[in-house]
Every structure is written in C-alpha cells, then in structure tokens.
Amino acid sequence: MIISNHILGFPRIGVNRELKRAQESYWSGDITQKDLLLVGKNLRKDNWKKQKESGIQYISVGDFAWYDHVLTTSMMLGNIPERHHDINASFDLDCLFRTARGSYPDISASEMTKWFNTNYHYIVPEFNKNRKLKFSWNQILEETDEALLLGYKVKPIILGPITYLWLGKVKGEYFDRLDLLDSILPIYKYILSELSARNISFIQIDEPALVLELPEKWKKAYSYAYNYLHGKSKILLTTYFDSINHNIEFISTLPVDGIHIDLVFGKYNLFDFNDKIPKEWILSLGVINGRNVWKSDLLKWFEILSKISKFRQNLLISSSCSLLHSPIDLNMEKNLDQETKKWFSFAVQKCNELTLLLKALKSNDTTLIKQWSDPIYKRSSSEKVHKFEVQKRVSKILNNNFNRTSNYAIRAKAQKSKFNLPILPTTTIGSFPQTIEIRKLRKDYKENLINFEEYEKGIKKHIKEVIQKQEELDIDVLVHGESERNDMVEYFGENLDGFAFTDNGWVQSYGSRCVKPPIIIGDISRPKPITIEWSKYAQSLTKKPVKGMLTGPVTILFWSFPREDISLEIISKQIALALHDEVLDLEKEGIEIIQIDEPALREGLPLKKSLWSEYLTWAVDAFRLTCFNVKNTTQIHTHMCYCEFNDIMDSIALLDADVITIETARSDMELLESFKQFKYPNEVGPGVYDIHSSNIPSIESIDILLKKAMKYIPLNRIWVNPDCGLKTRNWQETISALKNMVEASKKIRNKIKKNI
C-alpha cells in the first residue's frame, strides 16, 4: 500500500533569488556573515513551510547548500585543500567560499564540473594520500534540529560515501581513492548515530553512482561501506537519473531499509524489480519529473501505482530526483500565456502533484487528478505545438552526414592566408561585463519604457566601447560583447519560434549563478535573422576580425526545458536548421569567424556508456548541420567548459570545428592530456585563467600555463583565451586580466622570434 509521500530535495535559492543576492552582497562586503546566515535560515524555514503546505509528509532537510551539496560534504568530512585553509585551519563559511571561488592574490579555486548529466555544477573533491579527515562541518545536524524544533517530521538527506569518492579526483601522489573509505565511514557512522538519537524515521542517503556501469571493485565498496554503516538508523538508499537494473543483484544484498528508484528517467519493469528486492524494504518510487516543467500525467501513474501497491506493503511516492533542477513556483508567473501556463508544474506544484496522487490512491477517486492532467491531453492538438513545414524540413535531412566541403588541413591553410594572425592569437569567449547600465537598458526596452531606436542606440554604444577596449588591449580576434543578450540560451530562444519564457523560472547552476531556461513547447524555426545587425555593426568599427557568436543546438536543447512528446534528436535537428540559416546569413554579411558554443555536449551523454554511441552520433550531426556548406575561409569555432573530454575525444574531433576553446585553468592544463593522447587534429584555445574567480592572473601564471599547453598542442595550433565568457566579471578585473593575457602571449611570441 502507498504509505506516504516525500521529495528528494527542494530548490534552495528562494523565489526571488534571495540566496544569490545575499551571497554576492557578502562577497562584496556589503553585509556581514551574520546577515548571510539569517538569509539562509529564513530560506530553509520557507522551504519547509512550502513542502508542508503542499501536503508533503516527510520534510527534506540537509538539501540546503551555501554553494553546492558536494562541497558541503567535503566540508563535513574536513576534505578541503590546504591552500584554502586559514591560519587556524578552521572549516568555516569563508573556507567553503575560498574553495569554490579561489582567493587573493592567486590561490586557485578547486575544479568545478557538471553533476552527472545535468546543468548543475559541483566543486570537485580533491583527495590527497596523507590527508587526515575528521567531522568538521555540523550543517546536517544543525538543520535537522532547526526543523525538528519547528515541529516537522523530517527526513535528513546526505550524499553517500561511495558517490562522493566517485566524484572526486586524486591530487599529488597517486593512490586508490577507495582507500579513503576507512577514514570517512566513521564520520558517516557518527552522523547516522546522531540522527538516529533524534528519532528520525529514515535517512535519505543519495547514491546516484549506482545508476552507472561500475567497476567490480566499486560494487564491492558498496557492500563494505553499508555493512559498516548498518545499525539503528533506517537508510533509504536513493538513486536517480537512470535505472539500477544492471546493479540490482548486489544492491539487493545491501543492509539498508529501502531503495528509491527514478521511474521517469529509468526504464523499469516495476513488478519484476519488486520481486528482486527484499520484501521488508521500503520502495520509494520517483514518479514526478524533478528535471522538467511539464505537468505529470497523474492518471497514468495512478494506474501503475494502484497495481504495484497490491504487491508491496511499504511504498512511498516521490519526485524522480531533487527538485533543485526545477523553478520554484508557477504562481510567480504573471505573464505566461494562459493556455501554455496550464501545461506546466514547478517545484511547489510538483509537491501538490504528489499530494493529489497520494489522495487519489488512498481514496480510489481519480476526479481531481483527471482535472489536473486534462490540459496536457489538450496540448497534443494545440497549434502552438505542431508546425508542418518544420517537420517536413527535418524529415529531409535526417540521414545526412553534413561534412565540411574540405578537410581541416585545406581549410587551415586558406584561413591562415585570409586572416594572417600571429602565433598564439588572442581572443575571448564572447561576453563582456554585463553592467548595471546594460541590464537597465534591456529591462527598459522589455518593459516598453524606451523604443527600439533608443535601445539600438544604447546597445551600439556598448558595442563600440567593447571594440575600442579590445583594440586598446591589442586582442587579435574581437567579439561584440553580447550586451544585447540576457543569457546565451534564453536570448536565442526568445528569437526562435517554439519557445516559451518565464519571468521567475530560475534554477541554480552553481553557487550564486542562476539561469532561467526557456521552455521548448513546439516545433522550432527562425522567423528572422537574430545576430546579424549587431555583428555587422561591430565589424564595421574595426579592421580586425570580429567573431559571430551563436549558441549551439545541443546546448540550446539541454539548457532549455525540452518537450517530452518527441525525441531529443528531432528537437536538436530543428534547432540546428534554424541556426544553419543564421550561420549562412552571417557569412553572407562578411562575418568570417563564427563561434558556435557547445558546452553541453558532454552533459547530454547517457549515464551508461553502452548508450553513448547513439547520442553522440546525432549530437555531432546537429552541430555539423549548423555550419554545413560554409566556405573554407569561414573559420568555425566552438567552446566547451567544465567537463571531462578524454572519453569523447573522437566525437569532439568529429565536430570538425576549426578551433575549440576549452576550460583548463582550474585543472592546471591537465585536461589537455586528452588532446595530446588523442592527437587532436585541429586548433585549441586552452583557457589560461579562471573567469569565475575575482583573482587577476599574473603574466607569469599565464606564461606557465601556456608553456604547459605547448607540451600538449603544437605551437601553430594554440589560441590564447580566458576559460569562459566574461559577463560575470567587472571591467576593472576584465581589463587587468586580459592585459596580462595579451602580454603573456606576446612575451612567448617575442622569445620565439629571437630564437628563429
């Protein structure tokens, strides 16, 4: 029988991004740490209240984080790199922020990467052979006590020890990071015993690594770890983002009290799965999609759950994963089209869905869930969704391979002759600081406080300033600065048919960085050119080449909330065709270097390697479709950041971009090892400084990184650039950093000239 409902976590940023504003105010010195802590406490109280009022019976605690939950776990275990310790080696909030952001004068932040196959990021744990670990951060216990004091029935959430070790990297002398189990398990045991003493019903331990195709020694580590942790505490082992069918044989032997599975993204025969796990276990079923904004078909889930409830006594219903990946409250949206708005469900509404479903199952009355789901049935015939001309155009190109006219060697020769760039050419990734003035200009135009002529005049003023600053810095390939763009995906969505937009649909990407993904509601096309006029104007101001800047089809797809009624491949091809039209128009207007960013390429990988090939085939095709049939002299760039490249190098090479710019500063150029081993054939711009840190890189530090890069990539194929766009930095930081970047490049050029 269905006994209760719960969620796997709630968004932590606040409906008005209160956490972001408080963090950034604290970092800039405008508020005290006491003020910041109060904001966090109030957000937690509000989140618990929202869950309770929505009918959630087990309230999630431990899902709040000051930066990300993996870093929270590192703090709990005392696993913080020594370079981020203060003089007293204390593990406080400032220590956490130093680890995430770096510190003055030039202490690098820890590496950041994507959380499984999402657009959420985490700070990668660093493991050293001789580091002593101890319980150092009391957040989970303090927050549990906060919620208990308020009278809630709580369910603490902890990231599991094996997934934590899986996500980290060994630094310094190599050793097997599983060797750290013996030092971290006593810490977990202590926390579990403390929670058990508080009469907690059960504890959610997140082990999403269980959905992966794990090596045998890691499977054995699960048995070792959970046999050690077995005791008074009831453990709900929690998995999500895919199925655990392939690992169920050993999972079913673990001494835990229940299992959570993701029925949205995992393919399960539920009745077969039920037979494979112990009868006494709690079975938590993730039926509400925590990663998308569409209403759930509650009637479908009612039918499935009604059947399985006859075979298992201890059933919970839940979100598929944490609602961290969802916007918070649909009721905050005042400007959405009313028909479209009825199709959506945000975090608060997803809690309501679980309550509606629970009530229907207990009463065997489907009236309310039929009313709830009715709009999604009507959507299938909406004119906003289906466009025959788009579908017809896609059907004609599905089996093409979209090769460039000539291979890279021929194109490179033509491009070198065309652009005559120096060795180690300098450029940036695209965006420049988004000042208060720029944001106000866009806001005033959006709210009809100024007309288009005033808006255009203002944007052109900023473009002119950006071009002038780059010329003064003597950067070789310029950009127009993207002052007209709010977000690299949202901007393109706003200019394509088939998207809907929210005013407050914010989700956390990392730390204080929040994004507002567009929602793909129908077939996608380009009604008119998007970037042409801004790019043409920028190019008219300089004799140096100016890059046209586009976001690639795979990134637009994965950084939006996609449709669920057609395949991701079809959506990507629709976007690619729209961008293809834009690329050809840019080329026609004399923009001969075009950057098509694809930072989400690896993010889209299925979590099981056995499924990678199919995805990579269509993802690579989508990118190549965007620049299909351009001239040899048109140089195509792409950009990727914060991901591991070594296992998809062949697919990155198949993109056949003339230049790829990547993040390497945080990893001290170690990512380039993949490019060396693979013998990557085209040009590479390794990011020579971390734009997410306020530290100004010195000429010497950039010089060191460039010399490391030269060990991996031939000199004539290296570009020099920051590791990402500069929109989050201020102008003082930007000018200082870029000045040093250009000087470091020239310094090496001059040495090479002297040696010739």
C-alpha positions in Angstrom: 0.0 0.0 0.0 1.1 3.6 -0.5 2.1 4.9 2.9 3.3 8.4 2.3 4.9 11.0 0.0 8.2 12.9 0.1 10.6 14.7 -2.3 14.3 14.2 -2.8 15.1 17.8 -2.1 13.8 21.4 -2.7 15.3 24.4 -4.5 17.4 26.4 -2.2 17.8 29.8 -4.0 14.4 31.4 -2.9 11.6 32.5 -5.1 13.3 35.9 -5.6 16.9 34.5 -5.6 17.4 35.7 -2.1 20.4 33.4 -1.6 22.1 34.7 -4.7 21.7 38.3 -3.6 22.9 37.6 -0.1 25.9 35.6 -1.2 27.1 38.3 -3.6 26.4 41.0 -1.1 28.6 39.1 1.4 31.4 38.5 -1.1 31.4 42.3 -1.9 31.5 43.2 1.8 28.0 44.8 1.9 26.6 42.6 4.5 28.0 40.6 7.5 28.2 36.9 7.8 25.5 37.1 10.4 23.2 38.7 7.9 24.0 36.0 5.3 23.4 33.2 7.8 20.0 34.7 8.7 19.0 34.7 5.0 19.9 31.0 4.8 17.9 30.2 7.9 14.8 32.1 6.6 15.0 30.3 3.3 15.1 26.9 4.9 12.1 27.8 7.1 10.2 29.0 4.0 11.1 25.8 2.0 9.9 23.6 4.8 6.7 25.5 5.1 6.1 25.3 1.4 6.5 21.5 1.5 4.2 21.1 4.5 1.5 23.4 3.0 1.7 21.4 -0.3 0.9 18.1 1.6 4.4 16.6 1.7 4.6 14.4 4.7 8.4 13.8 5.2 10.1 17.2 5.1 13.5 17.3 3.4 16.4 18.7 5.5 20.1 18.8 4.5 19.3 19.8 1.0 20.3 23.4 1.6 23.9 24.3 0.5 25.9 27.5 0.5 27.5 26.7 -2.8 26.7 23.0 -3.8 25.9 19.9 -1.8 29.2 18.1 -2.8 31.2 20.9 -1.4 29.0 20.8 1.7 30.0 17.1 2.0 33.7 17.9 1.6 33.3 20.4 4.4 31.6 17.8 6.6 34.5 15.4 6.1 37.2 18.0 6.5 38.4 17.3 3.0 39.4 20.8 2.0 42.7 21.5 0.1 45.3 23.0 2.4 45.7 26.1 0.1 42.2 27.1 1.2 42.8 26.8 4.9 43.2 29.9 7.0 45.9 30.4 9.6 43.9 28.4 12.1 43.0 25.6 9.6 39.3 26.2 10.6 36.5 24.9 8.4 34.1 27.8 8.3 31.9 29.5 5.7 34.8 31.6 4.4 36.8 28.5 3.9 33.9 27.0 1.9 33.8 30.1 -0.3 37.6 30.2 -0.8 37.4 26.6 -2.0 34.7 27.4 -4.5 35.9 30.8 -5.7 39.7 31.0 -5.1 41.2 33.8 -3.0 43.6 36.7 -3.3 46.3 37.1 -4.5 46.4 34.0 -6.8 45.1 30.9 -5.0 43.1 28.9 -7.5 39.6 27.6 -6.8 39.0 23.9 -6.8 37.9 22.4 -10.1 34.2 22.6 -11.0 32.3 20.2 -13.2 28.8 19.0 -14.1 26.6 17.0 -11.7 26.0 13.8 -13.7 24.1 14.7 -16.8 22.6 18.0 -15.6 23.5 21.6 -15.9 24.1 21.9 -12.2 27.8 22.1 -11.2 29.7 21.0 -8.2 33.2 21.6 -6.7 35.2 18.5 -7.4 36.6 16.9 -4.2 40.4 16.7 -4.1 41.9 13.6 -2.5 45.4 13.5 -1.1 47.1 10.4 0.1 48.1 11.6 3.6 45.3 14.0 4.4 43.6 13.4 7.8 39.8 13.6 7.6 37.5 14.3 10.5 34.0 15.5 11.1 34.3 19.3 10.5 31.0 20.8 9.5 27.9 20.4 11.5 25.3 21.7 9.0 23.2 18.5 8.6 22.7 18.1 12.4 22.0 21.8 12.9 19.4 22.0 10.1 17.8 18.8 11.4 17.5 20.3 14.8 16.1 23.5 13.3 13.3 21.6 11.5 12.5 19.4 14.5 12.2 22.4 16.7 9.6 23.8 14.3 7.6 20.5 14.6 8.3 18.9 11.3 8.5 15.2 10.6 11.9 15.4 8.9 13.9 13.2 6.5 17.6 14.2 6.5 19.5 14.0 3.2 23.2 13.1 2.9 25.3 12.5 -0.2 26.5 8.8 0.1 30.2 8.0 0.7 30.7 5.9 -2.5 29.2 8.5 -4.8 31.3 11.2 -3.0 34.5 9.3 -3.7 33.5 8.6 -7.3 33.0 12.3 -8.0 36.5 13.3 -6.7 40.0 13.4 -8.1 43.3 12.3 -6.7 45.8 15.1 -6.4 49.6 14.7 -5.9 50.9 11.2 -5.3 48.6 8.6 -6.9 46.6 6.2 -4.7 43.3 4.4 -4.9 40.7 6.9 -3.6 38.6 4.0 -2.3 41.4 3.7 0.3 39.8 6.7 2.0 36.7 4.7 2.9 38.2 3.7 6.2 38.7 7.3 7.2 35.3 8.7 6.1 33.0 5.9 7.2 33.4 6.6 10.9 32.3 10.2 10.2 29.2 8.9 8.4 28.6 6.4 11.2 28.7 9.3 13.7 26.2 11.4 11.8 23.8 8.5 11.4 24.0 7.7 15.1 23.3 11.4 16.0 20.3 11.4 13.6 19.1 8.2 15.0 19.2 9.6 18.5 16.8 12.3 17.3 14.1 9.6 16.5 14.3 10.2 12.7 12.1 7.7 10.8 14.6 7.2 8.0 17.6 8.9 6.4 17.9 9.5 2.6 21.5 8.6 1.5 22.0 9.7 -2.1 24.0 7.2 -4.2 23.3 8.2 -7.8 26.6 6.5 -8.8 24.6 3.2 -8.6 23.0 4.0 -12.0 26.4 3.8 -13.7 28.2 0.8 -15.1 30.5 0.5 -12.2 33.8 -1.4 -12.0 33.7 -4.5 -9.8 35.8 -3.0 -7.0 33.3 -0.1 -6.6 30.4 -2.6 -6.3 32.3 -4.4 -3.5 32.9 -1.0 -1.9 29.2 -0.5 -1.6 28.9 -3.8 0.3 31.8 -2.9 2.6 30.5 0.6 3.3 26.9 -0.2 4.0 27.8 -3.2 6.2 29.9 -0.8 8.2 27.1 1.8 8.4 24.4 -0.7 9.3 22.9 0.0 12.7 20.0 1.7 14.3 19.4 4.2 11.6 17.0 3.4 8.8 18.6 4.1 5.5 16.7 4.8 2.3 19.3 4.3 -0.5 18.5 6.8 -3.1 19.2 6.6 -6.9 18.1 8.8 -9.7 18.7 10.0 -13.3 18.6 6.4 -14.7 17.8 2.8 -13.8 19.7 0.4 -11.5 18.5 -2.8 -13.1 22.1 -3.8 -14.1 23.3 -3.5 -10.5 20.3 -4.9 -8.7 21.9 -8.2 -7.8 24.4 -6.7 -5.4 22.2 -3.7 -4.3 19.5 -6.2 -3.1 22.1 -7.7 -0.7 23.0 -4.4 1.0 21.9 -4.0 4.6 19.7 -1.0 4.1 16.0 -0.4 4.7 14.7 0.8 1.4 15.5 1.9 -2.1 14.4 4.9 -4.2 14.2 4.5 -8.0 13.6 7.0 -10.7 10.7 5.9 -12.9 10.8 9.0 -15.1 14.4 8.5 -16.5 14.9 4.9 -15.6 13.4 2.1 -17.6 11.9 -0.5 -15.2 9.6 -3.4 -15.3 8.3 -2.5 -11.9 6.8 -5.8 -11.0 10.0 -7.7 -11.9 12.0 -5.1 -9.9 9.7 -5.6 -6.9 10.4 -9.3 -6.9 14.2 -8.7 -6.8 14.4 -6.6 -3.7 13.7 -7.7 -0.1 10.0 -7.7 0.9 10.6 -5.8 4.1 12.3 -2.8 2.2 10.6 0.5 1.7 10.2 1.1 -2.0 10.2 4.8 -3.0 9.0 5.5 -6.5 10.1 8.6 -8.3 7.1 9.4 -10.5 7.1 13.2 -10.7 9.8 14.6 -13.0 12.2 16.7 -11.0 14.1 17.9 -14.0 11.4 19.4 -16.2 8.5 21.8 -16.0 5.6 19.8 -17.6 2.6 18.6 -15.6 2.6 15.0 -14.9 0.1 12.5 -16.3 -1.2 11.6 -12.8 -3.9 9.3 -14.2 -1.1 7.2 -15.9 0.8 7.0 -12.6 -2.4 6.2 -10.7 -3.0 3.1 -12.8 0.6 1.9 -12.4 0.8 2.6 -8.7 -2.6 1.0 -8.0 -1.3 -2.3 -9.4 2.1 -2.3 -7.7 0.5 -1.4 -4.3 -1.2 -4.8 -4.2 2.2 -6.5 -4.1 4.2 -4.3 -1.6 3.2 -3.0 1.8 5.8 -0.3 2.2 5.5 2.2 -0.7 6.5 5.8 -0.9 5.8 8.1 -3.9 8.3 10.9 -4.6 9.9 13.2 -7.2 12.2 11.4 -9.6 15.2 13.4 -8.2 15.7 16.5 -6.2 13.5 19.5 -7.2 16.8 21.5 -7.2 16.6 21.3 -11.0 13.1 22.9 -11.2 11.9 26.5 -10.9 10.2 27.1 -7.6 6.6 28.3 -8.0 4.4 28.7 -11.1 2.2 31.1 -9.3 5.0 33.7 -9.6 4.5 33.8 -13.4 2.1 36.6 -14.3 2.9 37.0 -18.0 2.7 33.4 -19.3 0.1 32.8 -22.0 -2.8 31.2 -20.0 -3.1 28.1 -22.3 0.6 27.5 -22.1 0.7 28.1 -18.3 -1.7 25.2 -17.7 0.8 22.8 -19.1 3.5 23.5 -16.5 4.3 22.4 -13.0 7.2 23.9 -10.9 8.6 22.7 -7.6 5.7 23.8 -5.4 3.2 22.4 -7.9 5.2 19.1 -8.1 4.7 18.8 -4.4 1.0 19.3 -4.9 1.0 16.6 -7.6 2.4 14.1 -5.1 -0.3 15.1 -2.7 -3.1 14.8 -5.3 -1.8 11.4 -6.4 -1.5 10.1 -2.8 -5.1 11.2 -2.0 -6.4 9.5 -5.2 -4.6 6.3 -4.4 -5.9 6.2 -0.8 -9.5 7.1 -1.8 -9.5 5.3 -5.2 -11.1 8.5 -6.6 -9.5 9.9 -9.8 -11.7 13.0 -10.2 -9.1 15.6 -9.1 -6.1 14.0 -10.9 -8.2 13.9 -14.1 -8.9 17.6 -13.8 -5.2 18.3 -13.1 -3.9 16.3 -16.1 -6.6 17.5 -18.6 -4.5 20.4 -20.1 -1.7 18.1 -21.1 -4.1 15.9 -23.1 -5.5 19.0 -24.9 -1.9 20.2 -25.6 -1.5 17.4 -28.2 -3.8 19.3 -30.6 -2.6 22.8 -29.9 -1.5 25.0 -32.8 1.4 26.3 -30.7 3.0 22.8 -30.8 2.9 21.4 -34.3 4.3 23.2 -37.5 4.1 21.1 -40.6 6.8 23.0 -42.5 9.4 22.5 -39.7 8.6 18.7 -39.5 8.9 18.4 -43.3 12.3 20.2 -43.4 13.7 17.9 -40.7 12.5 14.8 -42.3 14.5 15.6 -45.4 17.9 15.8 -43.6 17.7 13.0 -41.0 20.2 10.7 -42.8 22.8 13.2 -44.0 26.3 13.4 -42.5 26.9 17.2 -43.0 30.7 17.1 -43.8 32.5 20.4 -44.5 33.5 20.9 -48.1 37.2 20.4 -47.4 39.2 18.8 -44.6 40.8 20.8 -41.8 44.3 20.9 -43.4 43.0 22.6 -46.5 40.7 25.0 -44.6 43.5 25.9 -42.1 45.8 27.0 -45.0 43.1 29.1 -46.5 42.2 30.7 -43.2 45.8 31.5 -42.3 46.2 33.3 -45.6 42.9 35.1 -45.1 43.3 36.3 -41.5 47.1 36.5 -41.2 47.0 36.1 -37.4 50.2 35.9 -35.3 51.4 32.8 -33.4 49.3 32.3 -30.3 46.4 34.5 -31.4 44.4 36.1 -28.6 40.6 36.2 -28.3 37.9 36.0 -25.7 35.0 33.6 -25.4 32.3 36.1 -26.3 30.6 38.0 -23.5 32.0 41.1 -21.7 30.8 42.5 -18.3 27.1 43.0 -18.0 27.0 46.3 -16.2 24.0 47.8 -14.3 23.6 50.2 -17.2 23.3 47.4 -19.8 20.8 45.4 -17.7 18.7 48.6 -17.2 18.8 49.3 -20.9 17.5 45.8 -21.7 14.9 46.0 -18.9 13.6 49.4 -20.0 13.2 48.1 -23.6 11.4 44.9 -22.4 9.0 47.0 -20.3 8.4 49.5 -23.2 9.9 52.3 -21.3 12.1 53.1 -24.3 11.5 52.5 -28.0 13.7 50.3 -30.3 15.6 53.3 -31.7 16.7 54.3 -28.2 17.5 50.7 -27.3 19.5 50.2 -30.5 21.5 53.4 -29.9 22.3 52.2 -26.4 23.4 48.7 -27.4 25.6 50.1 -30.2 27.2 52.5 -27.7 28.2 49.5 -25.6 29.4 47.5 -28.7 31.6 50.4 -29.7 33.1 50.6 -26.2 33.9 46.9 -26.2 35.5 47.0 -29.6 37.6 50.1 -28.5 38.7 48.4 -25.3 39.8 45.2 -27.2 41.7 47.2 -29.8 43.5 49.1 -27.0 44.4 45.7 -25.4 45.6 44.6 -28.9 43.5 41.4 -28.8 43.7 39.7 -32.2 40.2 38.4 -32.8 37.4 40.5 -31.3 33.9 40.0 -30.1 31.0 42.4 -29.9 30.4 41.7 -26.2 26.8 40.4 -26.2 25.4 43.4 -24.4 22.0 42.7 -26.1 21.8 39.2 -24.5 20.4 38.3 -21.1 21.6 34.6 -21.3 23.3 32.6 -24.0 20.4 30.2 -24.4 17.4 32.4 -23.4 18.5 35.0 -25.9 18.3 32.6 -28.8 15.1 31.1 -27.6 13.5 34.5 -27.5 14.3 34.9 -31.2 13.1 31.5 -32.3 9.6 30.2 -32.7 8.6 27.2 -30.5 9.8 28.6 -27.1 8.0 30.0 -24.0 9.7 32.1 -21.3 9.2 32.7 -17.6 9.8 35.8 -15.5 10.9 33.9 -12.4 11.7 30.4 -13.6 15.2 30.5 -12.1 17.2 27.4 -11.3 20.7 27.2 -9.7 23.6 26.4 -11.9 26.3 26.7 -9.3 27.0 29.0 -6.3 25.2 32.2 -6.9 24.8 31.6 -10.6 21.2 31.1 -11.5 19.8 30.6 -15.0 16.2 30.9 -16.4 15.9 28.2 -19.0 13.5 28.7 -21.9 10.8 26.1 -22.3 10.5 24.3 -25.7 6.8 24.0 -26.3 6.6 23.3 -30.0 8.4 22.9 -33.4 11.3 25.3 -33.7 12.1 27.7 -36.6 13.9 31.1 -37.1 11.3 33.7 -38.2 14.1 36.3 -38.9 17.8 36.9 -38.5 19.0 37.1 -34.9 22.6 38.3 -34.6 23.3 39.8 -38.0 22.9 43.5 -37.4 24.8 43.6 -34.1 27.7 41.6 -35.7 27.8 43.7 -38.8 27.9 46.9 -36.7 30.8 45.6 -34.6 32.7 44.5 -37.7 32.2 48.0 -39.2 34.2 49.5 -36.3 37.4 47.6 -36.8 39.7 46.1 -39.4 40.4 43.1 -37.1 38.1 40.1 -37.5 35.0 40.0 -35.2 33.5 36.7 -34.3 29.9 36.0 -34.8 28.6 34.4 -31.6 26.0 31.6 -31.6 24.9 29.0 -29.0 24.9 25.5 -30.5 21.9 23.3 -31.0 22.8 20.7 -28.3 23.4 23.4 -25.7 20.1 25.2 -26.5 18.4 21.8 -26.2 19.9 20.7 -22.9 19.9 24.2 -21.3 16.2 24.5 -22.0 13.3 22.5 -20.6 12.6 20.2 -23.6 9.4 18.8 -24.9 8.6 15.3 -23.9 6.4 14.3 -26.8 9.2 14.0 -29.5 12.8 12.8 -29.3 15.7 14.9 -28.3 17.3 14.2 -31.6 14.4 15.7 -33.6 14.4 18.8 -31.3 18.2 19.2 -31.9 17.8 19.0 -35.6 15.1 21.6 -35.6 17.3 24.0 -33.7 20.3 23.2 -35.9 18.4 24.1 -39.1 17.4 27.4 -37.6 21.0 28.1 -36.6 22.2 27.0 -40.1 20.2 29.8 -41.6 21.8 32.2 -39.2 25.4 31.0 -40.0 24.9 31.4 -43.7 23.5 34.9 -43.2 26.5 35.9 -41.1 28.9 34.6 -43.7 27.0 36.4 -46.4 27.4 39.7 -44.4 31.1 39.3 -44.1 31.4 37.7 -40.7 34.0 35.1 -41.4 34.8 33.8 -38.0 31.8 32.2 -36.3 31.8 30.6 -32.9 29.1 28.0 -32.1 29.3 27.2 -28.4 28.5 23.7 -27.3 29.4 23.5 -23.5 26.5 21.0 -23.0 27.8 18.4 -25.5 29.2 16.0 -22.8 26.4 16.8 -20.4 23.9 15.1 -22.7 25.7 11.8 -22.6 23.6 8.9 -21.3 24.9 7.8 -17.9 25.5 4.3 -19.2 28.5 4.1 -21.6 26.7 1.4 -23.6 24.2 4.1 -24.8 26.8 6.8 -25.7 27.2 6.0 -29.4 23.7 6.7 -30.4 23.6 10.0 -28.6 27.0 11.2 -29.8 26.0 10.4 -33.4 23.0 12.7 -33.5 24.6 15.4 -31.3 27.7 15.6 -33.6 25.4 15.7 -36.6 23.4 18.5 -35.1 26.5 20.7 -34.6 27.8 20.0 -38.1 24.5 20.8 -39.6 24.7 24.3 -38.2 27.9 25.1 -40.3 27.2 22.8 -43.2 28.3 24.3 -46.6 30.2 27.3 -45.3 33.3 28.4 -47.3 36.8 27.1 -46.5 37.8 30.6 -45.4 35.0 30.8 -42.9 36.6 29.7 -39.6 34.2 27.8 -37.2 35.0 28.0 -33.5 33.3 26.2 -30.7 33.6 26.4 -26.9 33.2 23.8 -24.1 33.7 24.1 -20.4 33.8 22.2 -17.1 33.6 18.7 -18.4 35.9 15.7 -18.9 36.9 15.3 -22.5 39.1 12.2 -22.6 36.2 9.7 -23.1 34.6 11.6 -26.0 37.6 12.9 -27.9 36.7 11.1 -31.1 33.3 12.8 -31.1 34.9 16.2 -30.4 37.2 15.7 -33.3 34.2 14.7 -35.5 32.6 18.1 -34.8 35.4 19.3 -37.1 35.4 22.8 -35.7 38.5 24.7 -36.9 39.1 26.0 -33.3 37.9 24.6 -30.0 38.3 26.7 -26.8 38.1 24.9 -23.5 38.4 25.3 -19.8 41.8 24.2 -18.5 42.8 26.9 -15.9 41.2 25.2 -12.9 42.6 21.8 -13.8 46.1 23.3 -14.4 46.0 22.2 -18.0 45.6 18.5 -17.2 42.5 18.4 -19.5 44.9 18.9 -22.4 46.4 15.4 -21.8 43.3 14.1 -23.6 44.1 16.2 -26.6 47.7 15.1 -26.7 46.9 11.4 -26.3 44.2 11.6 -29.0 46.4 13.7 -31.2 43.6 16.2 -31.7 44.0 17.4 -35.3 42.6 21.0 -35.2 43.3 24.1 -33.2 42.8 24.5 -29.5 42.4 27.5 -27.2 43.1 26.3 -23.6 41.6 28.7 -21.1 44.6 30.4 -19.4 42.7 31.9 -16.5 39.6 31.1 -14.4 36.9 33.8 -15.0 34.8 32.5 -12.1 37.4 33.9 -9.7 38.0 37.5 -8.9 41.7 36.9 -8.8 43.7 38.7 -11.5 46.0 36.2 -13.2 49.6 37.4 -13.4 51.6 37.4 -16.6 53.9 34.8 -15.1 51.0 32.4 -14.2 49.6 32.6 -17.7 53.1 32.2 -19.1 53.4 28.9 -17.1 50.1 27.6 -18.3 50.9 28.4 -21.9 54.2 26.7 -21.7 52.4 23.6 -20.3 49.9 23.8 -23.2 52.8 23.9 -25.7 53.8 20.4 -24.4 50.4 19.1 -25.4 49.5 21.0 -28.6 51.7 22.2 -31.4 52.5 25.9 -31.2 50.9 26.8 -34.5 47.6 25.3 -33.3 47.3 27.1 -29.9 45.0 30.0 -29.3 45.1 32.2 -26.1 41.9 33.0 -24.3 40.1 33.0 -20.9 38.3 29.8 -20.0 34.8 31.2 -20.3 32.8 34.3 -21.0 33.4 37.5 -19.0 29.8 38.7 -18.3 30.0 38.0 -14.6 33.2 40.0 -14.0 33.6 43.8 -13.6 35.5 45.9 -16.1 38.5 46.6 -13.8 39.1 42.8 -13.3 38.5 42.2 -17.0 40.9 44.8 -18.3 43.6 43.8 -15.9 43.3 40.1 -16.7 43.1 40.5 -20.4 46.1 42.9 -20.4 48.2 40.2 -18.7 46.9 37.6 -21.1 47.9 39.5 -24.1 51.3 40.4 -22.6 51.9 36.7 -21.8 51.2 35.7 -25.4 53.4 38.5 -26.8 56.2 37.5 -24.4 56.3 34.0 -25.8 56.0 35.3 -29.4 59.0 37.5 -28.9 61.1 34.7 -27.5 60.2 32.6 -30.5 61.2 35.4 -32.9 64.6 35.8 -31.1 65.2 32.1 -31.4 64.5 31.9 -35.2 
